[in-house]
Amino acid sequence: MDKFQIGKNAGKVWDLLNDNKRWSYSDLKKASKLSDRELNAAIGWLARENKIDFECSDQDDHLFLSVNVYIG
């Protein structure tokens, strides 16, 4: 896996998260058809760019888009 593939997978995850609902990790993995390694790398890419947020609970972790709007 290289940076190009990680970026491509991040785009796939971004497209799924674009529906503004909260996704569980397991649902996101199922929908993206990515392995744990590929999905984690894609999530890391998006997190580094401040494009996703996380919501943790006792039952499952959820991911959702963080919309950053800059007015200036």
All heavy atoms as a GROMACS GRO file, in nm:
protein
  587
    1MET      N    1   0.085  -0.117   0.000
    1MET     CA    2   0.000   0.000   0.000
    1MET      C    3   0.090   0.124   0.000
    1MET      O    4   0.182   0.134   0.079
    1MET     CB    5  -0.089  -0.004   0.125
    1MET     CG    6  -0.191   0.103   0.129
    1MET     SD    7  -0.323   0.085   0.254
    1MET     CE    8  -0.243   0.020   0.395
    2ASP      N    9   0.062   0.216  -0.090
    2ASP     CA   10   0.140   0.340  -0.098
    2ASP      C   11   0.050   0.460  -0.073
    2ASP      O   12  -0.071   0.447  -0.053
    2ASP     CB   13   0.210   0.350  -0.233
    2ASP     CG   14   0.112   0.350  -0.351
    2ASP    OD1   15  -0.009   0.367  -0.330
    2ASP    OD2   16   0.159   0.337  -0.465
    3LYS      N   17   0.108   0.580  -0.073
    3LYS     CA   18   0.032   0.701  -0.044
    3LYS      C   19  -0.081   0.723  -0.142
    3LYS      O   20  -0.189   0.770  -0.105
    3LYS     CB   21   0.125   0.824  -0.046
    3LYS     CG   22   0.212   0.834   0.074
    3LYS     CD   23   0.287   0.966   0.068
    3LYS     CE   24   0.425   0.954   0.123
    3LYS     NZ   25   0.500   1.078   0.115
    4PHE      N   26  -0.058   0.689  -0.268
    4PHE     CA   27  -0.162   0.706  -0.369
    4PHE      C   28  -0.284   0.621  -0.334
    4PHE      O   29  -0.398   0.668  -0.340
    4PHE     CB   30  -0.109   0.670  -0.509
    4PHE     CG   31  -0.216   0.677  -0.615
    4PHE    CD1   32  -0.256   0.799  -0.668
    4PHE    CD2   33  -0.277   0.562  -0.660
    4PHE    CE1   34  -0.356   0.805  -0.764
    4PHE    CE2   35  -0.377   0.567  -0.756
    4PHE     CZ   36  -0.416   0.689  -0.808
    5GLN      N   37  -0.260   0.496  -0.298
    5GLN     CA   38  -0.370   0.405  -0.265
    5GLN      C   39  -0.442   0.449  -0.137
    5GLN      O   40  -0.564   0.443  -0.128
    5GLN     CB   41  -0.319   0.261  -0.250
    5GLN     CG   42  -0.431   0.160  -0.234
    5GLN     CD   43  -0.526   0.157  -0.353
    5GLN    OE1   44  -0.482   0.153  -0.468
    5GLN    NE2   45  -0.654   0.159  -0.327
    6ILE      N   46  -0.365   0.496  -0.038
    6ILE     CA   47  -0.426   0.545   0.085
    6ILE      C   48  -0.516   0.665   0.055
    6ILE      O   49  -0.628   0.674   0.105
    6ILE     CB   50  -0.319   0.581   0.190
    6ILE    CG1   51  -0.244   0.456   0.233
    6ILE    CG2   52  -0.382   0.650   0.312
    6ILE    CD1   53  -0.120   0.483   0.316
    7GLY      N   54  -0.468   0.757  -0.029
    7GLY     CA   55  -0.548   0.872  -0.068
    7GLY      C   56  -0.673   0.833  -0.143
    7GLY      O   57  -0.781   0.890  -0.122
    8LYS      N   58  -0.661   0.735  -0.230
    8LYS     CA   59  -0.777   0.685  -0.306
    8LYS      C   60  -0.880   0.623  -0.210
    8LYS      O   61  -0.999   0.647  -0.223
    8LYS     CB   62  -0.728   0.581  -0.408
    8LYS     CG   63  -0.833   0.534  -0.503
    8LYS     CD   64  -0.772   0.444  -0.608
    8LYS     CE   65  -0.879   0.389  -0.698
    8LYS     NZ   66  -0.826   0.295  -0.797
    9ASN      N   67  -0.831   0.546  -0.114
    9ASN     CA   68  -0.921   0.486  -0.014
    9ASN      C   69  -0.985   0.593   0.073
    9ASN      O   70  -1.102   0.581   0.110
    9ASN     CB   71  -0.846   0.384   0.072
    9ASN     CG   72  -0.805   0.262  -0.006
    9ASN    OD1   73  -0.858   0.232  -0.111
    9ASN    ND2   74  -0.708   0.190   0.046
   10ALA      N   75  -0.910   0.698   0.106
   10ALA     CA   76  -0.964   0.809   0.184
   10ALA      C   77  -1.077   0.876   0.107
   10ALA      O   78  -1.179   0.913   0.167
   10ALA     CB   79  -0.855   0.909   0.218
   11GLY      N   80  -1.063   0.888  -0.023
   11GLY     CA   81  -1.169   0.944  -0.106
   11GLY      C   82  -1.294   0.857  -0.103
   11GLY      O   83  -1.406   0.908  -0.098
   12LYS      N   84  -1.275   0.727  -0.105
   12LYS     CA   85  -1.388   0.634  -0.098
   12LYS      C   86  -1.462   0.649   0.035
   12LYS      O   87  -1.584   0.655   0.040
   12LYS     CB   88  -1.337   0.490  -0.114
   12LYS     CG   89  -1.446   0.385  -0.116
   12LYS     CD   90  -1.390   0.245  -0.121
   12LYS     CE   91  -1.334   0.212  -0.256
   12LYS     NZ   92  -1.299   0.068  -0.270
   13VAL      N   93  -1.385   0.658   0.145
   13VAL     CA   94  -1.445   0.676   0.277
   13VAL      C   95  -1.515   0.812   0.285
   13VAL      O   96  -1.626   0.822   0.337
   13VAL     CB   97  -1.339   0.660   0.388
   13VAL    CG1   98  -1.394   0.699   0.524
   13VAL    CG2   99  -1.286   0.517   0.390
   14TRP      N  100  -1.451   0.915   0.232
   14TRP     CA  101  -1.509   1.050   0.230
   14TRP      C  102  -1.645   1.048   0.159
   14TRP      O  103  -1.741   1.108   0.205
   14TRP     CB  104  -1.413   1.145   0.160
   14TRP     CG  105  -1.467   1.282   0.138
   14TRP    CD1  106  -1.530   1.329   0.026
   14TRP    CD2  107  -1.467   1.390   0.231
   14TRP    NE1  108  -1.566   1.461   0.043
   14TRP    CE2  109  -1.528   1.500   0.169
   14TRP    CE3  110  -1.418   1.405   0.361
   14TRP    CZ2  111  -1.545   1.623   0.231
   14TRP    CZ3  112  -1.435   1.528   0.422
   14TRP    CH2  113  -1.497   1.634   0.358
   15ASP      N  114  -1.652   0.980   0.045
   15ASP     CA  115  -1.778   0.973  -0.030
   15ASP      C  116  -1.888   0.906   0.053
   15ASP      O  117  -2.003   0.948   0.048
   15ASP     CB  118  -1.758   0.896  -0.161
   15ASP     CG  119  -1.679   0.976  -0.263
   15ASP    OD1  120  -1.669   1.100  -0.250
   15ASP    OD2  121  -1.625   0.913  -0.356
   16LEU      N  122  -1.852   0.803   0.128
   16LEU     CA  123  -1.951   0.736   0.212
   16LEU      C  124  -1.996   0.827   0.327
   16LEU      O  125  -2.114   0.834   0.359
   16LEU     CB  126  -1.894   0.605   0.269
   16LEU     CG  127  -1.875   0.493   0.168
   16LEU    CD1  128  -1.794   0.379   0.229
   16LEU    CD2  129  -2.010   0.442   0.119
   17LEU      N  130  -1.902   0.896   0.388
   17LEU     CA  131  -1.934   0.983   0.501
   17LEU      C  132  -2.009   1.109   0.458
   17LEU      O  133  -2.064   1.180   0.542
   17LEU     CB  134  -1.805   1.023   0.575
   17LEU     CG  135  -1.733   0.913   0.650
   17LEU    CD1  136  -1.599   0.964   0.700
   17LEU    CD2  137  -1.817   0.861   0.765
   18ASN      N  138  -2.012   1.136   0.330
   18ASN     CA  139  -2.072   1.257   0.277
   18ASN      C  140  -2.224   1.264   0.294
   18ASN      O  141  -2.284   1.365   0.263
   18ASN     CB  142  -2.033   1.274   0.130
   18ASN     CG  143  -2.041   1.417   0.085
   18ASN    OD1  144  -2.035   1.509   0.164
   18ASN    ND2  145  -2.057   1.434  -0.045
   19ASP      N  146  -2.286   1.158   0.342
   19ASP     CA  147  -2.431   1.159   0.359
   19ASP      C  148  -2.475   1.220   0.492
   19ASP      O  149  -2.592   1.221   0.525
   19ASP     CB  150  -2.488   1.018   0.344
   19ASP     CG  151  -2.446   0.925   0.457
   19ASP    OD1  152  -2.370   0.968   0.546
   19ASP    OD2  153  -2.489   0.809   0.456
   20ASN      N  154  -2.378   1.271   0.569
   20ASN     CA  155  -2.403   1.340   0.697
   20ASN      C  156  -2.464   1.253   0.805
   20ASN      O  157  -2.523   1.303   0.899
   20ASN     CB  158  -2.490   1.465   0.677
   20ASN     CG  159  -2.417   1.571   0.599
   20ASN    OD1  160  -2.297   1.590   0.617
   20ASN    ND2  161  -2.488   1.639   0.512
   21LYS      N  162  -2.451   1.122   0.795
   21LYS     CA  163  -2.494   1.038   0.906
   21LYS      C  164  -2.371   0.989   0.981
   21LYS      O  165  -2.260   0.994   0.929
   21LYS     CB  166  -2.581   0.923   0.856
   21LYS     CG  167  -2.506   0.802   0.805
   21LYS     CD  168  -2.600   0.686   0.778
   21LYS     CE  169  -2.523   0.556   0.769
   21LYS     NZ  170  -2.606   0.440   0.752
   22ARG      N  171  -2.391   0.942   1.100
   22ARG     CA  172  -2.282   0.885   1.179
   22ARG      C  173  -2.268   0.738   1.142
   22ARG      O  174  -2.367   0.666   1.141
   22ARG     CB  175  -2.309   0.902   1.327
   22ARG     CG  176  -2.286   1.043   1.372
   22ARG     CD  177  -2.345   1.069   1.508
   22ARG     NE  178  -2.296   1.190   1.570
   22ARG     CZ  179  -2.323   1.313   1.531
   22ARG    NH1  180  -2.395   1.332   1.424
   22ARG    NH2  181  -2.276   1.418   1.594
   23TRP      N  182  -2.147   0.699   1.110
   23TRP     CA  183  -2.120   0.561   1.068
   23TRP      C  184  -2.044   0.488   1.178
   23TRP      O  185  -1.948   0.540   1.232
   23TRP     CB  186  -2.032   0.560   0.944
   23TRP     CG  187  -2.101   0.598   0.817
   23TRP    CD1  188  -2.139   0.723   0.778
   23TRP    CD2  189  -2.138   0.511   0.712
   23TRP    NE1  190  -2.197   0.719   0.654
   23TRP    CE2  191  -2.198   0.589   0.611
   23TRP    CE3  192  -2.127   0.374   0.692
   23TRP    CZ2  193  -2.246   0.535   0.493
   23TRP    CZ3  194  -2.174   0.320   0.575
   23TRP    CH2  195  -2.233   0.399   0.476
   24SER      N  196  -2.082   0.366   1.206
   24SER     CA  197  -2.000   0.283   1.294
   24SER      C  198  -1.884   0.231   1.210
   24SER      O  199  -1.892   0.224   1.086
   24SER     CB  200  -2.082   0.165   1.349
   24SER     OG  201  -2.112   0.073   1.246
   25TYR      N  202  -1.776   0.196   1.277
   25TYR     CA  203  -1.659   0.143   1.207
   25TYR      C  204  -1.697   0.019   1.127
   25TYR      O  205  -1.659   0.006   1.010
   25TYR     CB  206  -1.548   0.110   1.309
   25TYR     CG  207  -1.423   0.057   1.244
   25TYR    CD1  208  -1.324   0.145   1.202
   25TYR    CD2  209  -1.405  -0.079   1.225
   25TYR    CE1  210  -1.209   0.096   1.141
   25TYR    CE2  211  -1.290  -0.128   1.164
   25TYR     CZ  212  -1.192  -0.040   1.123
   25TYR     OH  213  -1.078  -0.088   1.062
   26SER      N  214  -1.773  -0.070   1.189
   26SER     CA  215  -1.808  -0.195   1.120
   26SER      C  216  -1.894  -0.170   0.996
   26SER      O  217  -1.875  -0.234   0.893
   26SER     CB  218  -1.876  -0.292   1.216
   26SER     OG  219  -1.990  -0.233   1.273
   27ASP      N  220  -1.988  -0.075   1.005
   27ASP     CA  221  -2.071  -0.042   0.888
   27ASP      C  222  -1.989   0.022   0.777
   27ASP      O  223  -2.008  -0.005   0.660
   27ASP     CB  224  -2.186   0.050   0.926
   27ASP     CG  225  -2.293  -0.019   1.008
   27ASP    OD1  226  -2.298  -0.144   1.007
   27ASP    OD2  227  -2.371   0.051   1.075
   28LEU      N  228  -1.896   0.109   0.818
   28LEU     CA  229  -1.809   0.175   0.720
   28LEU      C  230  -1.718   0.074   0.652
   28LEU      O  231  -1.696   0.080   0.531
   28LEU     CB  232  -1.727   0.283   0.790
   28LEU     CG  233  -1.655   0.385   0.704
   28LEU    CD1  234  -1.751   0.456   0.610
   28LEU    CD2  235  -1.582   0.485   0.791
   29LYS      N  236  -1.669  -0.021   0.728
   29LYS     CA  237  -1.583  -0.126   0.672
   29LYS      C  238  -1.660  -0.210   0.571
   29LYS      O  239  -1.612  -0.238   0.462
   29LYS     CB  240  -1.527  -0.215   0.783
   29LYS     CG  241  -1.435  -0.321   0.732
   29LYS     CD  242  -1.380  -0.407   0.842
   29LYS     CE  243  -1.297  -0.519   0.782
   29LYS     NZ  244  -1.258  -0.618   0.880
   30LYS      N  245  -1.781  -0.245   0.608
   30LYS     CA  246  -1.866  -0.326   0.519
   30LYS      C  247  -1.898  -0.251   0.390
   30LYS      O  248  -1.887  -0.306   0.280
   30LYS     CB  249  -1.995  -0.362   0.592
   30LYS     CG  250  -2.061  -0.488   0.546
   30LYS     CD  251  -2.185  -0.518   0.628
   30LYS     CE  252  -2.147  -0.546   0.772
   30LYS     NZ  253  -2.262  -0.579   0.858
   31ALA      N  254  -1.936  -0.124   0.402
   31ALA     CA  255  -1.976  -0.045   0.285
   31ALA      C  256  -1.857  -0.012   0.195
   31ALA      O  257  -1.871  -0.010   0.072
   31ALA     CB  258  -2.045   0.084   0.329
   32SER      N  259  -1.741   0.012   0.254
   32SER     CA  260  -1.623   0.050   0.175
   32SER      C  261  -1.553  -0.071   0.113
   32SER      O  262  -1.478  -0.057   0.018
   32SER     CB  263  -1.523   0.126   0.262
   32SER     OG  264  -1.467   0.041   0.360
   33LYS      N  265  -1.576  -0.188   0.170
   33LYS     CA  266  -1.511  -0.312   0.126
   33LYS      C  267  -1.359  -0.302   0.138
   33LYS      O  268  -1.285  -0.364   0.061
   33LYS     CB  269  -1.553  -0.348  -0.016
   33LYS     CG  270  -1.701  -0.374  -0.028
   33LYS     CD  271  -1.743  -0.406  -0.169
   33LYS     CE  272  -1.893  -0.428  -0.170
   33LYS     NZ  273  -1.949  -0.424  -0.300
   34LEU      N  274  -1.312  -0.226   0.238
   34LEU     CA  275  -1.170  -0.213   0.264
   34LEU      C  276  -1.132  -0.305   0.380
   34LEU      O  277  -1.215  -0.334   0.467
   34LEU     CB  278  -1.133  -0.068   0.300
   34LEU     CG  279  -1.158   0.037   0.193
   34LEU    CD1  280  -1.134   0.177   0.250
   34LEU    CD2  281  -1.069   0.013   0.073
   35SER      N  282  -1.006  -0.348   0.382
   35SER     CA  283  -0.957  -0.426   0.495
   35SER      C  284  -0.939  -0.333   0.614
   35SER      O  285  -0.943  -0.210   0.600
   35SER     CB  286  -0.823  -0.492   0.460
   35SER     OG  287  -0.722  -0.391   0.448
   36ASP      N  288  -0.920  -0.390   0.733
   36ASP     CA  289  -0.895  -0.306   0.851
   36ASP      C  290  -0.776  -0.214   0.828
   36ASP      O  291  -0.782  -0.096   0.861
   36ASP     CB  292  -0.868  -0.393   0.975
   36ASP     CG  293  -0.995  -0.450   1.035
   36ASP    OD1  294  -1.097  -0.378   1.039
   36ASP    OD2  295  -0.991  -0.566   1.080
   37ARG      N  296  -0.670  -0.267   0.773
   37ARG     CA  297  -0.549  -0.189   0.749
   37ARG      C  298  -0.576  -0.073   0.654
   37ARG      O  299  -0.535   0.040   0.678
   37ARG     CB  300  -0.440  -0.281   0.694
   37ARG     CG  301  -0.310  -0.213   0.669
   37ARG     CD  302  -0.207  -0.314   0.620
   37ARG     NE  303  -0.084  -0.245   0.591
   37ARG     CZ  304  -0.003  -0.276   0.493
   37ARG    NH1  305  -0.031  -0.377   0.414
   37ARG    NH2  306   0.106  -0.209   0.472
   38GLU      N  307  -0.646  -0.101   0.544
   38GLU     CA  308  -0.677   0.003   0.445
   38GLU      C  309  -0.771   0.109   0.503
   38GLU      O  310  -0.751   0.228   0.483
   38GLU     CB  311  -0.741  -0.060   0.321
   38GLU     CG  312  -0.648  -0.148   0.241
   38GLU     CD  313  -0.721  -0.230   0.137
   38GLU    OE1  314  -0.838  -0.270   0.160
   38GLU    OE2  315  -0.661  -0.254   0.031
   39LEU      N  316  -0.873   0.064   0.577
   39LEU     CA  317  -0.968   0.158   0.634
   39LEU      C  318  -0.903   0.245   0.741
   39LEU      O  319  -0.925   0.366   0.745
   39LEU     CB  320  -1.088   0.082   0.693
   39LEU     CG  321  -1.198   0.168   0.755
   39LEU    CD1  322  -1.251   0.272   0.657
   39LEU    CD2  323  -1.310   0.080   0.806
   40ASN      N  324  -0.820   0.185   0.824
   40ASN     CA  325  -0.752   0.263   0.928
   40ASN      C  326  -0.659   0.367   0.868
   40ASN      O  327  -0.651   0.480   0.919
   40ASN     CB  328  -0.677   0.171   1.023
   40ASN     CG  329  -0.770   0.091   1.111
   40ASN    OD1  330  -0.880   0.135   1.141
   40ASN    ND2  331  -0.727  -0.027   1.151
   41ALA      N  332  -0.590   0.332   0.761
   41ALA     CA  333  -0.501   0.428   0.695
   41ALA      C  334  -0.584   0.542   0.634
   41ALA      O  335  -0.546   0.660   0.645
   41ALA     CB  336  -0.419   0.359   0.586
   42ALA      N  337  -0.697   0.509   0.574
   42ALA     CA  338  -0.784   0.612   0.514
   42ALA      C  339  -0.841   0.704   0.623
   42ALA      O  340  -0.846   0.826   0.605
   42ALA     CB  341  -0.898   0.545   0.436
   43ILE      N  342  -0.882   0.647   0.734
   43ILE     CA  343  -0.934   0.727   0.846
   43ILE      C  344  -0.824   0.817   0.899
   43ILE      O  345  -0.847   0.935   0.927
   43ILE     CB  346  -0.989   0.635   0.957
   43ILE    CG1  347  -1.119   0.569   0.909
   43ILE    CG2  348  -1.010   0.714   1.086
   43ILE    CD1  349  -1.170   0.458   1.000
   44GLY      N  350  -0.703   0.766   0.911
   44GLY     CA  351  -0.590   0.847   0.956
   44GLY      C  352  -0.564   0.963   0.863
   44GLY      O  353  -0.538   1.076   0.907
   45TRP      N  354  -0.572   0.938   0.733
   45TRP     CA  355  -0.552   1.044   0.632
   45TRP      C  356  -0.655   1.154   0.650
   45TRP      O  357  -0.621   1.273   0.655
   45TRP     CB  358  -0.566   0.980   0.494
   45TRP     CG  359  -0.549   1.069   0.376
   45TRP    CD1  360  -0.633   1.170   0.337
   45TRP    CD2  361  -0.443   1.066   0.280
   45TRP    NE1  362  -0.586   1.227   0.222
   45TRP    CE2  363  -0.470   1.166   0.185
   45TRP    CE3  364  -0.331   0.987   0.264
   45TRP    CZ2  365  -0.388   1.189   0.076
   45TRP    CZ3  366  -0.248   1.010   0.155
   45TRP    CH2  367  -0.276   1.109   0.063
   46LEU      N  368  -0.782   1.116   0.663
   46LEU     CA  369  -0.889   1.214   0.678
   46LEU      C  370  -0.882   1.286   0.813
   46LEU      O  371  -0.909   1.405   0.821
   46LEU     CB  372  -1.026   1.147   0.661
   46LEU     CG  373  -1.055   1.094   0.520
   46LEU    CD1  374  -1.182   1.009   0.521
   46LEU    CD2  375  -1.066   1.207   0.420
   47ALA      N  376  -0.842   1.214   0.915
   47ALA     CA  377  -0.829   1.276   1.047
   47ALA      C  378  -0.716   1.379   1.046
   47ALA      O  379  -0.729   1.487   1.105
   47ALA     CB  380  -0.803   1.170   1.153
   48ARG      N  381  -0.608   1.348   0.980
   48ARG     CA  382  -0.495   1.441   0.972
   48ARG      C  383  -0.534   1.569   0.900
   48ARG      O  384  -0.484   1.677   0.931
   48ARG     CB  385  -0.378   1.373   0.900
   48ARG     CG  386  -0.255   1.457   0.884
   48ARG     CD  387  -0.190   1.481   1.020
   48ARG     NE  388  -0.066   1.553   1.006
   48ARG     CZ  389  -0.052   1.684   1.032
   48ARG    NH1  390  -0.154   1.753   1.075
   48ARG    NH2  391   0.064   1.742   1.015
   49GLU      N  392  -0.626   1.558   0.805
   49GLU     CA  393  -0.675   1.674   0.732
   49GLU      C  394  -0.792   1.742   0.802
   49GLU      O  395  -0.854   1.832   0.745
   49GLU     CB  396  -0.716   1.632   0.590
   49GLU     CG  397  -0.599   1.588   0.504
   49GLU     CD  398  -0.642   1.555   0.361
   49GLU    OE1  399  -0.762   1.527   0.338
   49GLU    OE2  400  -0.554   1.555   0.274
   50ASN      N  401  -0.825   1.698   0.924
   50ASN     CA  402  -0.938   1.753   1.002
   50ASN      C  403  -1.070   1.743   0.926
   50ASN      O  404  -1.153   1.832   0.933
   50ASN     CB  405  -0.912   1.898   1.044
   50ASN     CG  406  -0.811   1.908   1.153
   50ASN    OD1  407  -0.800   1.818   1.236
   50ASN    ND2  408  -0.735   2.015   1.152
   51LYS      N  409  -1.090   1.635   0.854
   51LYS     CA  410  -1.212   1.620   0.775
   51LYS      C  411  -1.312   1.527   0.841
   51LYS      O  412  -1.426   1.519   0.795
   51LYS     CB  413  -1.178   1.570   0.636
   51LYS     CG  414  -1.101   1.675   0.558
   51LYS     CD  415  -1.099   1.647   0.412
   51LYS     CE  416  -1.035   1.765   0.342
   51LYS     NZ  417  -1.000   1.736   0.206
   52ILE      N  418  -1.272   1.456   0.946
   52ILE     CA  419  -1.367   1.370   1.016
   52ILE      C  420  -1.355   1.392   1.166
   52ILE      O  421  -1.253   1.439   1.216
   52ILE     CB  422  -1.346   1.220   0.983
   52ILE    CG1  423  -1.204   1.175   1.015
   52ILE    CG2  424  -1.382   1.190   0.840
   52ILE    CD1  425  -1.186   1.025   1.002
   53ASP      N  426  -1.461   1.360   1.235
   53ASP     CA  427  -1.464   1.362   1.380
   53ASP      C  428  -1.504   1.224   1.428
   53ASP      O  429  -1.560   1.144   1.353
   53ASP     CB  430  -1.563   1.466   1.432
   53ASP     CG  431  -1.508   1.607   1.425
   53ASP    OD1  432  -1.387   1.624   1.449
   53ASP    OD2  433  -1.585   1.699   1.394
   54PHE      N  434  -1.478   1.200   1.554
   54PHE     CA  435  -1.507   1.071   1.615
   54PHE      C  436  -1.600   1.092   1.734
   54PHE      O  437  -1.589   1.189   1.806
   54PHE     CB  438  -1.378   1.005   1.664
   54PHE     CG  439  -1.276   0.988   1.557
   54PHE    CD1  440  -1.182   1.087   1.533
   54PHE    CD2  441  -1.272   0.874   1.480
   54PHE    CE1  442  -1.086   1.073   1.434
   54PHE    CE2  443  -1.177   0.858   1.380
   54PHE     CZ  444  -1.084   0.958   1.357
   55GLU      N  445  -1.688   0.998   1.752
   55GLU     CA  446  -1.777   0.997   1.867
   55GLU      C  447  -1.763   0.860   1.931
   55GLU      O  448  -1.792   0.759   1.867
   55GLU     CB  449  -1.920   1.021   1.820
   55GLU     CG  450  -2.022   1.030   1.929
   55GLU     CD  451  -2.159   1.056   1.868
   55GLU    OE1  452  -2.228   0.958   1.835
   55GLU    OE2  453  -2.194   1.174   1.852
   56CYS      N  454  -1.716   0.854   2.052
   56CYS     CA  455  -1.690   0.726   2.117
   56CYS      C  456  -1.799   0.695   2.219
   56CYS      O  457  -1.844   0.783   2.291
   56CYS     CB  458  -1.554   0.729   2.188
   56CYS     SG  459  -1.419   0.762   2.075
   57SER      N  460  -1.838   0.570   2.222
   57SER     CA  461  -1.934   0.524   2.320
   57SER      C  462  -1.891   0.387   2.369
   57SER      O  463  -1.796   0.328   2.316
   57SER     CB  464  -2.075   0.518   2.260
   57SER     OG  465  -2.081   0.416   2.161
   58ASP      N  466  -1.961   0.334   2.465
   58ASP     CA  467  -1.927   0.202   2.518
   58ASP      C  468  -1.953   0.091   2.417
   58ASP      O  469  -1.884  -0.010   2.415
   58ASP     CB  470  -2.007   0.173   2.645
   58ASP     CG  471  -1.966   0.263   2.760
   58ASP    OD1  472  -1.853   0.314   2.758
   58ASP    OD2  473  -2.048   0.282   2.851
   59GLN      N  474  -2.051   0.112   2.331
   59GLN     CA  475  -2.090   0.007   2.237
   59GLN      C  476  -2.009   0.008   2.109
   59GLN      O  477  -1.967  -0.096   2.061
   59GLN     CB  478  -2.238   0.019   2.204
   59GLN     CG  479  -2.326  -0.002   2.323
   59GLN     CD  480  -2.471   0.023   2.292
   59GLN    OE1  481  -2.507   0.051   2.178
   59GLN    NE2  482  -2.556   0.015   2.392
   60ASP      N  483  -1.989   0.125   2.051
   60ASP     CA  484  -1.919   0.132   1.922
   60ASP      C  485  -1.871   0.274   1.900
   60ASP      O  486  -1.926   0.368   1.954
   60ASP     CB  487  -2.014   0.092   1.808
   60ASP     CG  488  -1.940   0.040   1.686
   60ASP    OD1  489  -1.816   0.041   1.686
   60ASP    OD2  490  -2.008  -0.002   1.590
   61ASP      N  491  -1.766   0.288   1.823
   61ASP     CA  492  -1.717   0.420   1.785
   61ASP      C  493  -1.786   0.461   1.655
   61ASP      O  494  -1.812   0.378   1.569
   61ASP     CB  495  -1.566   0.419   1.763
   61ASP     CG  496  -1.489   0.393   1.891
   61ASP    OD1  497  -1.548   0.413   1.999
   61ASP    OD2  498  -1.372   0.355   1.884
   62HIS      N  499  -1.817   0.589   1.643
   62HIS     CA  500  -1.881   0.640   1.523
   62HIS      C  501  -1.794   0.748   1.459
   62HIS      O  502  -1.725   0.821   1.528
   62HIS     CB  503  -2.019   0.697   1.555
   62HIS     CG  504  -2.118   0.590   1.590
   62HIS    ND1  505  -2.127   0.536   1.715
   62HIS    CD2  506  -2.210   0.527   1.514
   62HIS    CE1  507  -2.222   0.444   1.716
   62HIS    NE2  508  -2.274   0.436   1.595
   63LEU      N  509  -1.799   0.756   1.328
   63LEU     CA  510  -1.725   0.856   1.254
   63LEU      C  511  -1.824   0.941   1.177
   63LEU      O  512  -1.927   0.893   1.132
   63LEU     CB  513  -1.631   0.788   1.154
   63LEU     CG  514  -1.519   0.706   1.215
   63LEU    CD1  515  -1.560   0.562   1.219
   63LEU    CD2  516  -1.396   0.722   1.136
   64PHE      N  517  -1.790   1.068   1.162
   64PHE     CA  518  -1.874   1.156   1.083
   64PHE      C  519  -1.788   1.271   1.032
   64PHE      O  520  -1.679   1.296   1.082
   64PHE     CB  521  -1.994   1.208   1.162
   64PHE     CG  522  -1.961   1.274   1.292
   64PHE    CD1  523  -1.950   1.411   1.301
   64PHE    CD2  524  -1.941   1.198   1.407
   64PHE    CE1  525  -1.920   1.473   1.422
   64PHE    CE2  526  -1.911   1.259   1.528
   64PHE     CZ  527  -1.901   1.397   1.535
   65LEU      N  528  -1.838   1.337   0.929
   65LEU     CA  529  -1.765   1.447   0.868
   65LEU      C  530  -1.761   1.567   0.959
   65LEU      O  531  -1.857   1.598   1.028
   65LEU     CB  532  -1.830   1.489   0.736
   65LEU     CG  533  -1.808   1.400   0.617
   65LEU    CD1  534  -1.878   1.461   0.496
   65LEU    CD2  535  -1.664   1.379   0.589
   66SER      N  536  -1.650   1.634   0.957
   66SER     CA  537  -1.637   1.761   1.026
   66SER      C  538  -1.628   1.867   0.918
   66SER      O  539  -1.535   1.870   0.839
   66SER     CB  540  -1.508   1.762   1.108
   66SER     OG  541  -1.485   1.890   1.162
   67VAL      N  542  -1.729   1.951   0.912
   67VAL     CA  543  -1.732   2.054   0.808
   67VAL      C  544  -1.659   2.177   0.860
   67VAL      O  545  -1.702   2.238   0.957
   67VAL     CB  546  -1.877   2.089   0.768
   67VAL    CG1  547  -1.878   2.196   0.661
   67VAL    CG2  548  -1.950   1.965   0.720
   68ASN      N  549  -1.548   2.208   0.800
   68ASN     CA  550  -1.471   2.324   0.838
   68ASN      C  551  -1.497   2.436   0.738
   68ASN      O  552  -1.468   2.424   0.621
   68ASN     CB  553  -1.320   2.292   0.838
   68ASN     CG  554  -1.286   2.190   0.943
   68ASN    OD1  555  -1.338   2.193   1.052
   68ASN    ND2  556  -1.199   2.097   0.907
   69VAL      N  557  -1.556   2.543   0.787
   69VAL     CA  558  -1.588   2.656   0.701
   69VAL      C  559  -1.504   2.774   0.746
   69VAL      O  560  -1.505   2.810   0.863
   69VAL     CB  561  -1.738   2.692   0.709
   69VAL    CG1  562  -1.770   2.813   0.623
   69VAL    CG2  563  -1.823   2.573   0.669
   70TYR      N  564  -1.432   2.831   0.653
   70TYR     CA  565  -1.348   2.947   0.683
   70TYR      C  566  -1.407   3.068   0.613
   70TYR      O  567  -1.424   3.068   0.492
   70TYR     CB  568  -1.204   2.924   0.636
   70TYR     CG  569  -1.138   2.808   0.705
   70TYR    CD1  570  -1.129   2.684   0.643
   70TYR    CD2  571  -1.088   2.823   0.834
   70TYR    CE1  572  -1.069   2.577   0.708
   70TYR    CE2  573  -1.029   2.717   0.898
   70TYR     CZ  574  -1.018   2.595   0.835
   70TYR     OH  575  -0.960   2.489   0.900
   71ILE      N  576  -1.442   3.168   0.690
   71ILE     CA  577  -1.495   3.292   0.634
   71ILE      C  578  -1.390   3.398   0.657
   71ILE      O  579  -1.349   3.421   0.769
   71ILE     CB  580  -1.628   3.330   0.701
   71ILE    CG1  581  -1.730   3.220   0.680
   71ILE    CG2  582  -1.677   3.463   0.645
   71ILE    CD1  583  -1.859   3.239   0.757
   72GLY      N  584  -1.346   3.460   0.553
   72GLY     CA  585  -1.241   3.556   0.576
   72GLY      C  586  -1.219   3.652   0.470
   72GLY      O  587  -1.232   3.696   0.378
   0.00000   0.00000   0.00000
